[in-house]
Amino acid sequence: MTILTAYVELSLSANRPDEGSKDELCLFFQIHKGIVQVCIDYCLAVNQTDMLFSDIYNYFAEDRVGQSVYLQCLEPYIVADKLTSLSPIVLKDFVELYQERGKLEAVEKCLVHMDVANLDLDQVVSLCWTYSLYDAMIYVYNRGMNDYITPLEELLRLLRSAMKPNKQHPTEDTDIGYKLLVYISYCFAGRGYPTGSIPDDRKLRVKSEVYSVLITRHTRDAADDEPTYPNLRTLLMFNAREFLNVLSLAFEERDFDNQSDGAQAHGPNRQEVVNILLALMVSTPGSQVTSEVGHLFTFLARQLAKHGQHNLHISSNIFDQMVVYLTNSEDDSRHEERQQALLDLLNAGVLRQYGRGRYDEDKLLMLAETAKFFRVMEMLYDQRRQLAKILSCYLRDPVRKTMAFPYIHGVMNSDEYVDFEKQEVERAALASLPDLVAIDSEATACLVLMDFAHDIIGVVHRLQGYPRVLYEFLQGVFESKAGFTVSKADSPPPPDVHEQYIELMCIYKPTAVFEYLKRSDTHFRLEQTLALCEKHRVKDAQAYLLEKTGAVREAFDLTLETLQKHIRTVLQAYRTGEDTRSPFHLVQTTLTVIIQLCQRNSSLKQPEREYLWFSLLEAVMGPCRDLREEVNKRAQTAFKGLMQKVLNCLVGHVSLASVLQKILQDPTYQGGTLREVKDLIMDMLETYNYERTLLETTNHLLASDNHVSLRQLVAAMNRGRVDRNRSTESTAADSEGASSIHSHQIQAAMRFHKVLKSPSKIGLFGSGDHRVAHQGGILQDPNFDLKLMPVRW
């Protein structure tokens, strides 16, 4: 220990901070923190903590900063239960430092980790009361003095003096109230506060003492005007609901079973507590408070359901008041809590015991209907096997309405119910289709497809008067995301049902028709669906269907009309200074659609292809002419970009000469200089060169592969073959057959080789960057087996 003292003295003398130097103070703090930790670890190792709180502490206490570092270093060791006690001086300074820094919660946390046997109890209790450290105060009283009553009485006194009816309580008073409730709950459960447990030999005594404090008629040194049962009144006034919850948990303990004779006759007693509560909250005139009485009745209902009439008794008048409160339709508060309490009474049979015929099923149904207790109604209807009315309970219950679907499905697929009951549920479900669709259209569709697929036409007819509901239902049928769609049903709906859904989509969501038709083009009839789209003027879907019927030009004209409409909107927005992002996006989208239409129909004759492409080119070149005299460079750049996109896409579908002639004849570029069209022409020539390079590369690869394959076939034909297991005649016949096959393949390969020598006979099919060389009939030659020609790159 002498070495440790010398180490501390030398270290502190060499590391004194300079006043006002922040950097020096930070460095000093870190150095001294390390010194303190060394001292604590050493003293703990040799079990000599007395010096830690005497000589060593005195060295650090010579400087205010050093003392602060020392005291702060104690906290982690205390919380870790390594330091279980402090000297009175160190404890006092520790509390004062943390109080100055507003960290009293940390002090309280440390106190409950200390061994009270090594503390000055008077000092600790005084500090706890001074700084309102109530958790630590309870801990010291319980562990140090085996006193569980004094802290309870003192805190009740504080809470009672702070309580004022119908007013909000300060935060400190609220904390006291909740600490009291937790402390009472812990005592009744045999648990130590805030941690640990009460010794087994004291549990029963503690419960009896706490119980006696709660139900005492008057406190010590009570004034003449003090009301009866002041402690119960205080807790009920503070928070009746939470206090009754504490009592409810306490009533679960066996110690609260009724006592008759013997040494434990004055122990905890449920009946006594209930009688006092009724006397305070119900029987006393002028003491009734609606919310508090409501909590009491809910509490009583649960206790009666748990402990039965034989262990708990209330008068018939109180019981009737309780039932009236629970089923009060004018009170929307605590609806689920009251419904659960009534359910508990029903399940326990208490209503039959206390009701004595006053609460038969009809009256209970009426009360439940008035209070909208749908779970109570479900229970009563289930006893009567009235399944359709159970379904009605689900549909009307805002909390459980989605459970209607599994209920219907369960009944329809269960062996528990007879056919008559299933038919009853089916009729009720079909009659409630609008409600089911309003809850979840997709779930309704799945339910119909799984359980009522035989009557899907009837379902559609039932919903004819509800077009919006019918649309949502059919949307679930044809576009279910749950994995069960009409395509998986045993008997899919007829086309007219599908077309009715498309018509409703045209009305309620026309922008989705086009994409839907592309996804499901096999479930509807073209002519009828085209007429519906034309009727409701859904032009993109109409154009798609026209193309499928072969009317490509009509489809193109319709889509081009839409494109021109969007272009006019964009031009107007540019001129007025409005935001053009949204309308220009529509132009780009429509342009992409119409370009794809032109590319899909590249097999048309040359005049038809030129009509499509040049009409589209004219549509995007027109705005460039209109904007030529304007100073809006951003608009000019945007539309030139659209024109460039069209030109890049039409290469390969229209001859280069025709395209150049079309551009040069346009009034936009007539009379101008070459600079104005230079970029367009250069881009087109680059695209043309790309196409030519692609063609030459493709032909070269095919010729190379053909040469390799031809060489392999010739080598295979000239190679001899000997089969030792067969006769010479059979071998000769096989060789002759093989030679014949190889000869046909070689002839086909040579014909293809001749084709490759004349590139002018090879065309391009496809569009864009995906083109391959072909010559009519060669690749389809049955003698030209591509599988025998390995590709070598």
Secondary structure, DSSP 8 states (H G I E B T S, - for coil): -HHHHHHHHHHHHT----TT-HHHHHHHHHHHHHHHHHHHHHHHHTT-HHHHTTHHHHHHHTSHHHHHHHHHHHHHHHHTTS-----HHHHHHHHHHHHHTT-HHHHHHHHTTS-GGGS-HHHHHHHHHHTT-HHHHHHIIIIIH--SSHHHHHHHHHHHHH--TTS---HHHHHHHHHHHHHHHHHHHTB-SSSSB--GGGHHHHHHHHHHHHH-SS-TT--TT--SSHHHHHHHHHHHHHHHHHHHHHTTSGGGS---SSTTTTS--HHHHHHHHHIIIIISTT---HHHHHHHHHHHHHHHHHHHHHH----HHHHHHHHHHHT-TT--TTHHHHHHHHHHHHHHTHHHHHHTTSS-HHHHHHHHHHHT-HHHHHHHHHHHT-HHHHHHHHHH-TTTGGGHHHHHHHHHT-TTS-HHHHHHHHHHHHHTHHHHHHH-HHHHHHHHHHH-GGGHHHHHHHTTT-HHHHHHHHHHHHS-SSS--GGGSSS---HHHHHHHHHHHHHH-GGGHHHHHHH-TTSS-HHHHHHHHHHTT-HHHHHHHHHHTT-HHHHHHHHHHHHHHHHHHHHHHHHHT---HHHHHHHHHHHHHHHHHHHHTTTS-HHHHHHHHHHHHHHHHHHHHHTTTS--HHHHHHHHHHHHHHHHHHBTTB-HHHHHHHHHTSTTTTTS-HHHHHHHHHHHHHHHHHHHHHHHHHHHHHHHHHHHHHHHHHHHHHS----TTS-HHHHHHHHHHHHHHHHHHHHHHHHHHHHHH-GGG-EEEEETTEEEEE-TTTTT-TT--GGGS----
